[in-house]
Amino acid sequence: MKNTSTKTSVLDLLFCAATRNPSKTYCKSAHHKFTYNQFVAACIKLSNEISNKNINNARIGIFLPNSILFLISYFAILISGNRPALLNYLLPDRALGKMIDNLEPSLLISDKELLKSQSIIVKIEDYLELEESTMDESDFKCKGTEVGAILFSGGTTGIPKQINHSHKCIISMVERMEWGWPTTPNEKWLVVAPFTHIYGFLTGVTNPLLKSGTVFIPDAFDPKLIVENLISEEITVFGGGPPAIYQALLSVEKFEKSQIPHLRVCPGGGAPFPVAVHKMWKEKTGIPIYEGYGMTEIAPISVNTVENGTKLGSTGKAVPDTVIEIVDIETGSRVLNSGQIGEIRVKGPHMMTEYERNRRETKTTIRDGFIYTGDIGLLDSKGFLTITDRKKDVIFVKGFNVFPREIEELLMSQTNISSVCVVGKKDDRNGETPVAFITLKENVDVSIIKKYCEDTMLHYKVPSEFIVLKTLPLTPAKKVDRAALKNRLI
């Protein structure tokens, strides 16, 4: 693993990159770009404004879309000696209000007026004409134990759980991301995952700094526009994330005919990848998707790599100094043998320590030093981890466990199907029954698809319904929104 131990904080990453390449472009959008020195100057300007509020070591919320302003705000908060809390910009007002009430930030930074807290309204125009920074990075040192980012994970109460990741923990994440998807100097990154999501945070905010890379931030997720950006910006690292992102790009007509000669690294994660998506992407680009696995509480956990081997359909092997075990679903206390399916539990130096002010959820998630992921999977004899499903997504049919991914993989092998999501529907007779939501490349009689399932899988696994949609709904993290699909069945 690449050793970055000389860096003890996220600010070290920024200042080292700026010192090495002050005049190089760090971040770029369709309308603006900042060199490393210009960016640091912008961060210092905003940090001074924050400091004028007379707050220190306080929680400061960032409510911005992926943008240059988001990056400026994040690092400015750290420079000012405070703790950045990353709030998802797609949250509706009511959900945001609950989140802010729970977080109790001392300040909010946004591009619009927000209630319930004092705020700073930021505009990109305020940072375009600045003298380049002559910073002394020794003035902005952070301790490794200090909070480097506050992220949020889903909660059973409906209010996301707060995770305070220390600088030391984030640096450990950065190291393992680099181990899994090695980069070279002068990489050009394009990331579509929200910077508020752990994957988007690592691939869009922290890891590009390791080799003084350039981050291109698209205005929005428009598959056609993203394909054009990959070409025009000569992108080398595409932080695609979940399979839905790759599937969307594969559906772009121009993508079929385009040459993307500079593309080199395609990380994948956030949801299990159908083998068919891997094959289609490799056929059209010549570049494999190196799938990995992680969660807000600890990321990455496992990665397919050139050096340590790859296995289609798996999320690879454990990253350095990380333990992955499969335990029985019922009690979570019995470690299973290779090839047996159970709940995945993990531990490593980059794991969270707790959910802030949430002892109950912490005790449920962290047991015996392991994070219980809530994911179902298996380890093979060589250490490759395969995720079958989320524990909460398992469908119980007539007393049998039915894993949606098994059905989804089978359906994705059909050439007329472009995407699929299988969810459980309550059934008075069977307990639950699988229902398949699908999108089609071209019209096809659904009875043919059902007949194929009946001929190739156990009868209780065959979906009782096949519902055709134009597109599958996505969550803010660009994963298929299973909850929204389940609600359609009520």
Secondary structure, 3 states (H helix, E strand, C coil): CCCCCCCCCHHHHHHHHHHHCCCCEEEECCCCEEEHHHHHHHHHHHHHHHHCCCCCCCEEEEECCCCHHHHHHHHHHHHCCCEEEECCCCCCHHHHHHHHHHHCCCEEEECCCCCCCCEEECCHHHHCCCCCCCCCHHHHCCCCCCEEEEEEECCCCCCCEEEEEEHHHHHHHHHHHHHHCCCCCCCEEEECCCCCCHHHHHHHHHHHHHHCCEEECCCCCCHHHHHHHHHHCCCCEEECECHHHHHHHHCCHHHHHCCCCCCCECEECCCCCCHHHHHHHHHHHCCCCEEEEEECCEEEEEECECCCECCCCCCCEECCCCEEEEECCCCCCCECCCCCCEEEEEECCCCCCCCCCCHHHHHHHEECCEEEEEEEEEECCCCCEEEEEEHHHCEEECCEEECHHHHHHHHHCCCCEEEEEEEEEEECCCEEEEEEEEEECCCCCHHHHHHHHHHHCCHHHCCCEEEECCCCCECCCCCECHHHHHHCCC
